[in-house]
Amino acid sequence: MEDRRSHPRRKTSCRICLSNEHFGPINGNIRDMSENGVFVETVTISDFSLGMLLEATVQEPDWDQTLPPLMMKVVRIETDGIALEFTVQV
């Protein structure tokens, strides 16, 4: 299968918390990230649908916790997690 990604992925293992107006916090782990988004594993994938908008907060000691949550959109759902794309909130 050809990799058509426009930005290279970097492996990582950061913790992340996802939420929106319909459900409370769901914790997962960022498996990899790029300039466009992240792949989060170990989440309950049945809680998500394509196009769903989420607030994402990275929960790592080195992350600036005073930053506002990242706005993200679900762009792919797999058996082991979800792909999220960074969005701009207007």
mmCIF file of the C-alpha atoms, coordinates in Angstrom:
data_MODEL
# 
_entry.id   MODEL 
# 
loop_
_atom_site.group_PDB 
_atom_site.id 
_atom_site.type_symbol 
_atom_site.label_atom_id 
_atom_site.label_alt_id 
_atom_site.label_comp_id 
_atom_site.label_asym_id 
_atom_site.label_entity_id 
_atom_site.label_seq_id 
_atom_site.pdbx_PDB_ins_code 
_atom_site.Cartn_x 
_atom_site.Cartn_y 
_atom_site.Cartn_z 
_atom_site.occupancy 
_atom_site.B_iso_or_equiv 
_atom_site.pdbx_formal_charge 
_atom_site.auth_seq_id 
_atom_site.auth_comp_id 
_atom_site.auth_asym_id 
_atom_site.auth_atom_id 
_atom_site.pdbx_PDB_model_num 
ATOM 1  C CA . MET A 1 1  ? 0.000   0.000  0.000  1.00 0.00 ? 1  MET A CA 1 
ATOM 2  C CA . GLU A 1 2  ? 1.370   3.374  -1.016 1.00 0.00 ? 2  GLU A CA 1 
ATOM 3  C CA . ASP A 1 3  ? 1.868   5.969  1.743  1.00 0.00 ? 3  ASP A CA 1 
ATOM 4  C CA . ARG A 1 4  ? 0.217   9.176  0.482  1.00 0.00 ? 4  ARG A CA 1 
ATOM 5  C CA . ARG A 1 5  ? 0.747   11.233 3.623  1.00 0.00 ? 5  ARG A CA 1 
ATOM 6  C CA . SER A 1 6  ? 1.826   14.813 3.071  1.00 0.00 ? 6  SER A CA 1 
ATOM 7  C CA . HIS A 1 7  ? 3.750   15.033 6.360  1.00 0.00 ? 7  HIS A CA 1 
ATOM 8  C CA . PRO A 1 8  ? 6.046   12.457 7.967  1.00 0.00 ? 8  PRO A CA 1 
ATOM 9  C CA . ARG A 1 9  ? 4.929   10.757 11.198 1.00 0.00 ? 9  ARG A CA 1 
ATOM 10 C CA . ARG A 1 10 ? 7.011   10.761 14.362 1.00 0.00 ? 10 ARG A CA 1 
ATOM 11 C CA . LYS A 1 11 ? 6.618   8.005  16.933 1.00 0.00 ? 11 LYS A CA 1 
ATOM 12 C CA . THR A 1 12 ? 5.789   9.171  20.456 1.00 0.00 ? 12 THR A CA 1 
ATOM 13 C CA . SER A 1 13 ? 4.060   7.948  23.587 1.00 0.00 ? 13 SER A CA 1 
ATOM 14 C CA . CYS A 1 14 ? 2.332   10.995 25.091 1.00 0.00 ? 14 CYS A CA 1 
ATOM 15 C CA . ARG A 1 15 ? -0.867  10.716 27.101 1.00 0.00 ? 15 ARG A CA 1 
ATOM 16 C CA . ILE A 1 16 ? -3.888  12.684 25.841 1.00 0.00 ? 16 ILE A CA 1 
ATOM 17 C CA . CYS A 1 17 ? -7.383  13.438 27.133 1.00 0.00 ? 17 CYS A CA 1 
ATOM 18 C CA . LEU A 1 18 ? -10.248 13.821 24.615 1.00 0.00 ? 18 LEU A CA 1 
ATOM 19 C CA . SER A 1 19 ? -13.681 15.351 25.241 1.00 0.00 ? 19 SER A CA 1 
ATOM 20 C CA . ASN A 1 20 ? -16.547 17.270 23.663 1.00 0.00 ? 20 ASN A CA 1 
ATOM 21 C CA . GLU A 1 21 ? -20.030 18.458 24.637 1.00 0.00 ? 21 GLU A CA 1 
ATOM 22 C CA . HIS A 1 22 ? -21.436 14.896 24.412 1.00 0.00 ? 22 HIS A CA 1 
ATOM 23 C CA . PHE A 1 23 ? -19.025 12.996 26.656 1.00 0.00 ? 23 PHE A CA 1 
ATOM 24 C CA . GLY A 1 24 ? -16.561 13.547 29.443 1.00 0.00 ? 24 GLY A CA 1 
ATOM 25 C CA . PRO A 1 25 ? -12.856 12.856 29.355 1.00 0.00 ? 25 PRO A CA 1 
ATOM 26 C CA . ILE A 1 26 ? -11.550 9.786  27.537 1.00 0.00 ? 26 ILE A CA 1 
ATOM 27 C CA . ASN A 1 27 ? -7.851  9.071  27.987 1.00 0.00 ? 27 ASN A CA 1 
ATOM 28 C CA . GLY A 1 28 ? -5.590  7.591  25.341 1.00 0.00 ? 28 GLY A CA 1 
ATOM 29 C CA . ASN A 1 29 ? -1.999  7.524  24.137 1.00 0.00 ? 29 ASN A CA 1 
ATOM 30 C CA . ILE A 1 30 ? -0.609  9.347  21.123 1.00 0.00 ? 30 ILE A CA 1 
ATOM 31 C CA . ARG A 1 31 ? 1.171   6.694  19.031 1.00 0.00 ? 31 ARG A CA 1 
ATOM 32 C CA . ASP A 1 32 ? 2.494   9.078  16.382 1.00 0.00 ? 32 ASP A CA 1 
ATOM 33 C CA . MET A 1 33 ? 2.111   12.664 15.284 1.00 0.00 ? 33 MET A CA 1 
ATOM 34 C CA . SER A 1 34 ? 2.723   14.929 12.316 1.00 0.00 ? 34 SER A CA 1 
ATOM 35 C CA . GLU A 1 35 ? 2.149   18.548 11.398 1.00 0.00 ? 35 GLU A CA 1 
ATOM 36 C CA . ASN A 1 36 ? -1.478  17.667 10.523 1.00 0.00 ? 36 ASN A CA 1 
ATOM 37 C CA . GLY A 1 37 ? -2.521  15.539 13.468 1.00 0.00 ? 37 GLY A CA 1 
ATOM 38 C CA . VAL A 1 38 ? -2.080  12.525 15.718 1.00 0.00 ? 38 VAL A CA 1 
ATOM 39 C CA . PHE A 1 39 ? -3.068  8.869  16.003 1.00 0.00 ? 39 PHE A CA 1 
ATOM 40 C CA . VAL A 1 40 ? -4.509  8.013  19.426 1.00 0.00 ? 40 VAL A CA 1 
ATOM 41 C CA . GLU A 1 41 ? -4.589  4.387  20.568 1.00 0.00 ? 41 GLU A CA 1 
ATOM 42 C CA . THR A 1 42 ? -6.203  2.621  23.522 1.00 0.00 ? 42 THR A CA 1 
ATOM 43 C CA . VAL A 1 43 ? -9.436  4.573  23.263 1.00 0.00 ? 43 VAL A CA 1 
ATOM 44 C CA . THR A 1 44 ? -12.927 3.113  23.072 1.00 0.00 ? 44 THR A CA 1 
ATOM 45 C CA . ILE A 1 45 ? -13.469 3.595  19.356 1.00 0.00 ? 45 ILE A CA 1 
ATOM 46 C CA . SER A 1 46 ? -17.243 3.134  19.613 1.00 0.00 ? 46 SER A CA 1 
ATOM 47 C CA . ASP A 1 47 ? -17.403 6.560  21.332 1.00 0.00 ? 47 ASP A CA 1 
ATOM 48 C CA . PHE A 1 48 ? -16.256 8.303  18.143 1.00 0.00 ? 48 PHE A CA 1 
ATOM 49 C CA . SER A 1 49 ? -17.618 8.981  14.660 1.00 0.00 ? 49 SER A CA 1 
ATOM 50 C CA . LEU A 1 50 ? -16.014 10.413 11.534 1.00 0.00 ? 50 LEU A CA 1 
ATOM 51 C CA . GLY A 1 51 ? -16.044 14.199 11.486 1.00 0.00 ? 51 GLY A CA 1 
ATOM 52 C CA . MET A 1 52 ? -16.593 14.481 15.247 1.00 0.00 ? 52 MET A CA 1 
ATOM 53 C CA . LEU A 1 53 ? -14.936 17.556 16.765 1.00 0.00 ? 53 LEU A CA 1 
ATOM 54 C CA . LEU A 1 54 ? -12.977 17.103 19.983 1.00 0.00 ? 54 LEU A CA 1 
ATOM 55 C CA . GLU A 1 55 ? -10.997 19.072 22.504 1.00 0.00 ? 55 GLU A CA 1 
ATOM 56 C CA . ALA A 1 56 ? -7.650  17.411 23.160 1.00 0.00 ? 56 ALA A CA 1 
ATOM 57 C CA . THR A 1 57 ? -5.350  18.086 26.099 1.00 0.00 ? 57 THR A CA 1 
ATOM 58 C CA . VAL A 1 58 ? -1.876  16.577 26.216 1.00 0.00 ? 58 VAL A CA 1 
ATOM 59 C CA . GLN A 1 59 ? -1.197  15.287 29.727 1.00 0.00 ? 59 GLN A CA 1 
ATOM 60 C CA . GLU A 1 60 ? 2.556   15.192 30.013 1.00 0.00 ? 60 GLU A CA 1 
ATOM 61 C CA . PRO A 1 61 ? 4.765   16.907 32.626 1.00 0.00 ? 61 PRO A CA 1 
ATOM 62 C CA . ASP A 1 62 ? 6.739   18.756 29.923 1.00 0.00 ? 62 ASP A CA 1 
ATOM 63 C CA . TRP A 1 63 ? 3.575   20.076 28.214 1.00 0.00 ? 63 TRP A CA 1 
ATOM 64 C CA . ASP A 1 64 ? 2.499   23.628 29.124 1.00 0.00 ? 64 ASP A CA 1 
ATOM 65 C CA . GLN A 1 65 ? -0.787  22.981 30.984 1.00 0.00 ? 65 GLN A CA 1 
ATOM 66 C CA . THR A 1 66 ? -1.796  26.649 30.700 1.00 0.00 ? 66 THR A CA 1 
ATOM 67 C CA . LEU A 1 67 ? -2.341  26.219 26.937 1.00 0.00 ? 67 LEU A CA 1 
ATOM 68 C CA . PRO A 1 68 ? -5.969  25.893 25.801 1.00 0.00 ? 68 PRO A CA 1 
ATOM 69 C CA . PRO A 1 69 ? -7.150  22.487 24.532 1.00 0.00 ? 69 PRO A CA 1 
ATOM 70 C CA . LEU A 1 70 ? -6.309  21.605 20.927 1.00 0.00 ? 70 LEU A CA 1 
ATOM 71 C CA . MET A 1 71 ? -9.311  21.407 18.602 1.00 0.00 ? 71 MET A CA 1 
ATOM 72 C CA . MET A 1 72 ? -9.255  18.201 16.565 1.00 0.00 ? 72 MET A CA 1 
ATOM 73 C CA . LYS A 1 73 ? -11.468 16.285 14.130 1.00 0.00 ? 73 LYS A CA 1 
ATOM 74 C CA . VAL A 1 74 ? -11.811 12.496 13.790 1.00 0.00 ? 74 VAL A CA 1 
ATOM 75 C CA . VAL A 1 75 ? -10.660 11.613 10.261 1.00 0.00 ? 75 VAL A CA 1 
ATOM 76 C CA . ARG A 1 76 ? -10.171 7.837  10.519 1.00 0.00 ? 76 ARG A CA 1 
ATOM 77 C CA . ILE A 1 77 ? -11.301 5.078  12.883 1.00 0.00 ? 77 ILE A CA 1 
ATOM 78 C CA . GLU A 1 78 ? -9.317  1.840  13.162 1.00 0.00 ? 78 GLU A CA 1 
ATOM 79 C CA . THR A 1 79 ? -9.623  -1.150 15.488 1.00 0.00 ? 79 THR A CA 1 
ATOM 80 C CA . ASP A 1 80 ? -6.754  0.073  17.677 1.00 0.00 ? 80 ASP A CA 1 
ATOM 81 C CA . GLY A 1 81 ? -7.560  3.793  17.790 1.00 0.00 ? 81 GLY A CA 1 
ATOM 82 C CA . ILE A 1 82 ? -8.479  6.971  15.939 1.00 0.00 ? 82 ILE A CA 1 
ATOM 83 C CA . ALA A 1 83 ? -6.707  9.444  13.650 1.00 0.00 ? 83 ALA A CA 1 
ATOM 84 C CA . LEU A 1 84 ? -7.257  13.092 14.561 1.00 0.00 ? 84 LEU A CA 1 
ATOM 85 C CA . GLU A 1 85 ? -6.563  16.168 12.455 1.00 0.00 ? 85 GLU A CA 1 
ATOM 86 C CA . PHE A 1 86 ? -5.806  19.578 13.939 1.00 0.00 ? 86 PHE A CA 1 
ATOM 87 C CA . THR A 1 87 ? -8.546  22.098 13.193 1.00 0.00 ? 87 THR A CA 1 
ATOM 88 C CA . VAL A 1 88 ? -8.817  25.849 13.495 1.00 0.00 ? 88 VAL A CA 1 
ATOM 89 C CA . GLN A 1 89 ? -11.599 27.080 15.719 1.00 0.00 ? 89 GLN A CA 1 
ATOM 90 C CA . VAL A 1 90 ? -13.410 30.137 14.312 1.00 0.00 ? 90 VAL A CA 1 
# 
